[in-house]
Amino acid sequence: MGIYSIVTGTGSYLPPVEMKNETFTSYEFYNSDGTLLETPPEQIVQKFKEITTIESRRYASDEQTTSDLALYASEKALESAKIDREDLDYIIVAHNFGETQPGSNSNSISTMPSLASRLKAKLNIRNPFSVAYDVVFGCPGWVQAMIQADYYIKSGDAKKILVVGSDILSRQSDPHDRDSMIYADGAGAVIVEGRESDIPVGILGHITRSDATYVDMLFMNNSYKRDLAENKEIYIKMHGRKLYQYALENVPTAIKTGLDRVNLHINDVKKVLIHQANGKMDDAILRRLFRLYGIREVPYGVMPMSISWLGNSSVATVPTLLDLVMRGKMNGHKIVSGDNIILTSVGAGMNINCITYKLP
């Protein structure tokens, strides 16, 4: 008989503003050296879709803050789990930019108090021993928060934990950088509880790696448009091609290492829930993962994808995807008791992590 970390409730929030690719055809895009891109915006947008598969994304409304998005997702997770919120031992919130308010990007960021503390207040939780804190770990932040939750539960320190990923990236993206079309807003949340079981269930194992050699792959810098750069606002920037290659080389091996640790084969996995960073990149990662096992043809439907219509909402992508699958909102995708799934992400740091999970 052992104690295992089980997801007992899920929730997600999709912000109300839908930004389709067509919107960006009116934008001016610049090179990193400040020169105007000569390619017509329509062609830039079409090429972007071909590379990323993104057609639309969601943005928060002007009235919403990051903790608001976290609140909406958390309420759904609590309702799904049917627990008393006062019984939560921990509230762990993953994010990249803290509480973001409408307005200029650098002036809108606030990390004190923590996003988790703000969320706890909005949830009206009075229990002083419900510990609230944040995790900043790039896009893999929510998966890493889940790993921390597992440690708390396995150690006997906690029985019920709320784990949330929430980000508003639209306020931190440079409107004159074509990479800005990748970013989106959203929130996802789960309730993790400790359960006794005679057989391994829930979180079976996990792996994390951090490679500081590539720490500058994602970073913050001035706008590509010079007059905005003079205002000293800073925005998300990335070396896209290098990041693509790094993920392709390292994510598949990390996933396989995680599976090896719990003595599972890729054929034992029903679904791979991967960070929604770039549709073509995720497809390439999956193909390379299966080739590590000598399998040339990837089984149909093993990797549900939401990026084409939700974009990349960083820490929110994996928990949102999990919630949509659990609620039957991803056509053709279903997971049931006994299924093994993978939760994995890659992002700033550079960080990669992976959880192997068996549905109870």
N, C-alpha and C positions, 0 to 999 in steps of 0.2 A: 504494500500500500504506500503510495507516494502522494505528494502535493503537487498539483499541476496548475498552470496559469491558463484559464479558460476565458475566451471572449463570450460574455453573456448578453451584450447589447451593443448595437452599432447605430451611428447616426451621421448624417452629412448635411451640409448646407451649400446649395448652389446659388450664388448671388444673382440678383434680378436683372442686371444689365447684360444683355447679350451683344457681344462685339464680333460681328462677322468680318471675314477677310476684306470684303468690299469696302469697309470703312477706311482701311488703310491706303486705299488708292488715292486718297486726297492728301496724304502725308508727304513731306519732303524728307528723303533719306540721304544721309551723308556717310562718307568714308571716315575711318578713324583719324585720318589726317585733317579732317575738317572740310574736305572738298565735296561738292555735291555729286551724288551718284548720277551718272548720265543715263542709266537705264530707266525707262519709264516706270513709275510706281506700279502700274498694272502688271508689268512683267516681273517686277520684284516680288509682288504678292503671289503671283502664279508660281514662280520658282520656289518661294517659301513653302507653299502648300505641297509641292512635289517632294520637297526635302523632308518636311516634318509631318505631313498628313493633316495638319491643323487647318480646319475650315472656320472655326468659331471658338470663342472663349467667353468666360463669364467675368464681369467686373462688379465690385461692390458699388452700391449707390453712394452718392455724396454724403448721405446721412450716416453711413455705417462705418464702424471702427473694426479693427481686427478682433477685439474681444467680443463684439456683437456676433460676428460670424461663428466664433468659437462657442458662444452661448447657444445659438440655434442648433448647432450640431450636437452639443452636449445634452440639451434637453431631450432630443430624439433618442440618444443613446441611453439616457437614464430611464426614459419611458419604455424603451425596448427591453432593458434588463429588469425592470420592475423592482428597483431597489430604492431604499430611502437614501437620499443624497447626503444626509447627515452621517451615514455610516461609511462614507468614503474615507479611506486612510490617506490617500494621496491624490492630488490633482496635478498632473504633469502636462505642460503645454509646450509643444515644439513650434518654433517660428523662426523667422530670419530678421524681422525688423521691429519686433515689439508691437506696441499699440500705434497704429498709424491713423492719423486724423486726415480729413479732407484738407487740401491745400498744398503748398509747395513741399516737395518730397522730404528734404532734409529737416525742415521745420516741423514735419508731421510725426516724426519718429519719437517714441517715448518708451524706454525700457525700465522706468522706475515709477510706480511699483511694477512688479513683474506681471506679465500677461496672465499667468495662472492666478495671481492674487486678485487681479481685476475680474477674472472669470468667476472665482469663488464668491466674490462680493455680488456679482450679478446673479449667481445661482442662489443667493441668499442663504449660504451655508454658514451656520453659527459655530459648528464644532471646531474648537481651537486646535484639536489634534488631527484635523484634516489638513495635511501639509501641502502647500501649493508652491510649486517652483517651475522654472522654465528650462528648456533644453534648446540650445542653439548649436546645431550640428549640420547646417546646410540642408539640402533636400532630404537626406536620410534622417532628419531629426525625429520624425514620428516613429519610425522603426526603432531608432535608438531608445526613445522613451519607452517603447514596449519592452525592450530588452531590460531596461532598468526596472520596470514594473515586475517583470518575471523574477529578477533577483530579490526584490522586496518580498514577493509572495513565497518564493522557495525558501527564503531565510526565516519565514514566520513573522516578519515585521509588519505585514499587511495582508488583508483579506479582500479588500475591494479598492480598485484604483480606476480613476478616470484618466484616460490618455487621449490627448487632443492634438491635432495639427491644424494650424490656422495661419493664413498669410494673405496679405493684400499686396501683390507684386505690381499691380497696375500703377500704383503711386510711386514706385521706385524704378520704373522703366523709362528709358530715354525715347521719346516719341520720334527722334530722328535717327535711331539705330534700328535697322531692320530686324535685329534679334529681339527687339521689344515685342514683336508679334507673338513670340512664344509664350509670354508670361500671362498668368491669369490669377484670379482670386478664388478663395474657397476655404472650407473647413470640413474636417472629418473627425469623428470621435468614437471611442469604444469604452465599454466597461470591462475590466479584467478582474476576474475573481479567482481565488484559490479553491480548488476542489480536490478531494481525495479520490484516488482511482487505483485499481489493481493493475491497470495497463496504462502505458504512456499515452496521454492525450494532451490537447492544447498545445502550448509551446514545447516542442520536443527538443529544440536546440537553436543556437544562433551563432553568428560570426560577424565580427566587425573589423575593418581595417582602415587606417588613416595613413595617407602618403603625403607628407608635407613637402616632398620634392616638387609636387605640382600644386602648391598652395595658391598660386596666382592664376589658375585656370579660370576661376570665377572671382570677380573682384568688383570694387566700386570705383567709379571715376567720373570725370566731367562729361557733359553732353558732347556728341560729335558736332553739333552745331555751335560755332564759335561764340555767338552772342549769348547763348545760354550757358556756355562754359565759363564765360566771364562772371556770371552770377554765382559761380562756385557751388552750384547744386551738383550732387553726385548721384549716379545711377548704376544699376546693375550692368556689368560688362562681362563678356566671356570670350575665350578663345575657342570658338565653336568646333573647328575641325580637330584641334588637338584634344578637346574634351571628348568628342565622338570616338576618336581612336583609343583614348585612355579607357573609356567605358567598355569599348568592344574587347579590349585586351584583358581587362581585369574583372569585370562583373561576372562573366561566365565561370571563371575559375573560382571566384569567391563563393558563388552559389554551389558549385560542385563540392568545394571543401566543406560547406555547411551540411550538405546532404551526406557526405562521407562520414561526418562526425556522428550522425544518428543512424548510420548504416542503411540509408535509403538510396535507391537508384532513381534516375530521372523518370523512368517509366512508372514509378510508384507515386508520382506527383500528378494530381488532377488539374490544378491551375497554378500558373505563375502570375502573381500580382506584382507587377513591376512599376517603379516610379514612371509616371507619364511625362517623360522629358522630350522625346522626339520619336514619332511613330516609326520612322525608318530605322533609327538607331536601336529601338527596342526589338524590332523584328530581327535585326542583325545579331543582337545579343542572344536572342533565343536560339537562332540557328547555330551559332557558335557553341552555345551550351550543349545542345543535343549532339553536336559533332564531337564534343569531348567524350561522349559515350559511344562514338562510332555510329551514330544515327544520322543519316543524311536527310530524311524526310521528317519534318516537325509535324506531330499530330495536329489535326485541325481543331481549333477552338481551345487550345491549352492556355492562351494568353488573352484574357479580356482587355480591351482597350477603350479608354474614354477620351483620349487626347484630341481626337478629331473634332469633338464638339465642346470640350471643356478646357482645352489648353493645358498648360503646365502651371499648376498652383502649388508647386514645391512640396512642402511637408503635408499638404492636404491631399495629394493625389492618391497615395496608397490607401489611407483609411476611407476616403470617398469611394474608391473603387471597391473595396471590401464591402462597404455598406450597400452599394448599388447591387452587387452580386447577391449578398445575403437577402436583400429585399426583392429579388427577382426582377430587377429593373434593367439588367443587361441581357438583352435578347440572346438566347442560345447558350447562356452561361448559368450553371447551377452547381452548388456544392452542398453535399449532404453529410450526415454522420459517417465517420470513417475515412473521409477524403483527406488526403494530404495536400496542403497548399504551401506555396512560397510567398513570403512578403519581402521584397528587396528594393533597395534604392541606391543611388549614387549621386554625389553632389559636392558642393563647395567644401574644400578642405585639403586634399580631395578625400572624401569619405565614402566607403561602401559598406553596406550591412545586409544581412539576410536572416530571416527567421523561417524555420520549418515548423509548420503548425498542422495538427491533426484535429479535425472537427470531432467533438465528443458525440 
